[in-house]
Structure formats: C-alpha cells, structure tokens
Amino acid sequence: MSKFSVGLIVSVVVLGNITSILLLRGSGPVGGLPRVDDWSAAAAAQREAIDSLREDVSRLSAAVASIRSSSTTIDPAEAEGVDLAARFNEVIQRLDALEKSISAKNDAGDELAVLELRKKLQEQYRAEDGFAIAEELLAQGKFAAGGNGILTFLESHPDHPDTQDLMRRARDAFQQSGNLDKALWLHGEIMKKFPEHRGGDLHSLALLEKRMKKLDDAMHHFDESVELALTDQDRMGRLLSRAELVQERDGDSAGLEAYREVERLARAAGIELADEAGKRADRIEERLAR
C-alpha cells in the first residue's frame, strides 16, 4: 500500500472524527435539557455522524485486511506516525460514545416531555373544575391517575364542600388500582378529618386491613366498630363481616361458631341478615361433614 493510500485513509478517519465532534458540540450538553423541539434535529445529526463513522470503520477494516494479506512489506518510514490499529480503535470508541450520547439525549427528552405533561395536568387538576377531570379518568378505569388527580385538586381546594366524598372516592380508586398502602394512608386521613363517622370508618378500615392480610388489626377494628354501631342492622352487618374474618384467620370450626352466633342474634333482633348467616354456617357444616 502506498504512502498516498495510507494517508488518504487516515485523512478520511480524522475528517469523520472532527465532523462527529462538531456535531456533538452543536447539539448541546445532555444536562442542559433543551426544548423538546430540538431533540429530533440533534438526534438526526448524530445519526448522520454515526453513519459516517461506520463507513470509516469499513474502510479501515478493508485496509487492515489488505495489509495483512499483502506480500509486500511496508517501509516503516512511509508509515511513520500512522497506526491503523490505533486509528481503528479510536473510531470504535468514538462510535460507542456517540451512540451513548444519542441514547442519553433521547432518555432526557422523554423525561422532559413527561415532566411537562405532568405539570400541565397538575395545573388542570388545581382548577375550579379540576375534580371533573379526575372523575373522567375514574370513569375510564384509570383509577390511580384519577385518585391522584382528586388529591391534587383537594390540595388547592381544602375547604371544598364535597371534600369528604372526594377523599372517599380517591381512597376507593387506590383500592381498585391495587395500591392498598396508599388507600390505607388516605383512609387514616379521612378518619382524622371526619371523626364523627368513626364507627362506620372503623368497619371500612377493618375490611381494608383484612384484604391486606393484617388480620389481627382487622379483628381489633371490627370489634371496636361493633361497639360503636348505632342500629341493630349496622351491628349485625359488622358482626357478619367479623365472622368472615374469624373463619379466615381461625378456620372453619371457629367460623361456624361465629356465624351461628350472628344468626342467633339477628333472629332475636328480627334482622333478615340472620338467613344469610345461617346459609354460610350450613355450608361450613356440609364441608366439615364430608
């Protein structure tokens, strides 16, 4: 290979590298978070640089292969200062850096777009009718987003006349989304803000804890809820829920006894729920008799 040929290859490589550097500088630093409109242009320019570098890699590979297969020896003086292997590695490294830069910029662009969208949603939720947007999300089955939207609305409107109902809707939405920890936290906030409904809220708390397998806590709150019941109907309903927990926690035998007790108390009070308690007890007895 002649000195001219080697010099030409090296010139192409260096030119490609310089072009890549200029493109990278022109596209700005990743941490600067430019406008979303700039991402596509910067990425396109960088992809052109990658294509150019790939061509240089192909040329270098061909040159290296030619040198290795050539029967002609190269005068070291002619190749002074030219190390094809080193140049090859340099191009590979710059190609890798460029690809990583594009990936980082795309990730940063996606993150910026998400942040801007979230900011706009937050502003909409805080508007006077922001809860309506959250309600629409709930109607579409987007429970987590709708629940968070209601909470954002209430942050800006803490004295809204429907605060209690909205908080309960958000709690239910978190339960439906499977975020039971957040539902439990929000239920605690409801109980702090509206203590006058403690009896019913304790029953709801126990049901949530039962679902979360916090069985001992649930039992404690079922018992307290039964004591605070204002009517026989409420008391029997809460005792029936408690009997379900007894069966789940302590087994069929204990559950059978609990259901029979509810049946006895409900019949004495003339509550129709006695029939449901009796049916559940009968099913347990049939299962135990097999």
Secondary structure, 3 states (H helix, E strand, C coil): CCHHHHHHHHHHHHHHHHHHHHHHHHHCCHHHCCCCHHHHHHHHHHHHHHHHHHHHHHHHHHHHHHHHHCCCCCCCCCCCCCCHHHHHHHHHHHHHHHHHHHHHHHHHHHHHHHHHHHHHHHHHHCCCCHHHHHHHHHHCCCHHHHHHHHHHHHHHCCCCCCHHHHHHHHHHHHHHHCCHHHHHHHHHHHHHHCHHHHHHHHHHHHHHHHHCCCHHHHHHHHHHHHHCCCCHHHHHHHHHHHHHHHHHHHCHHHHHHHHHHHHHHHHHHCCCHHHHHHHHHHHHHHHHHC
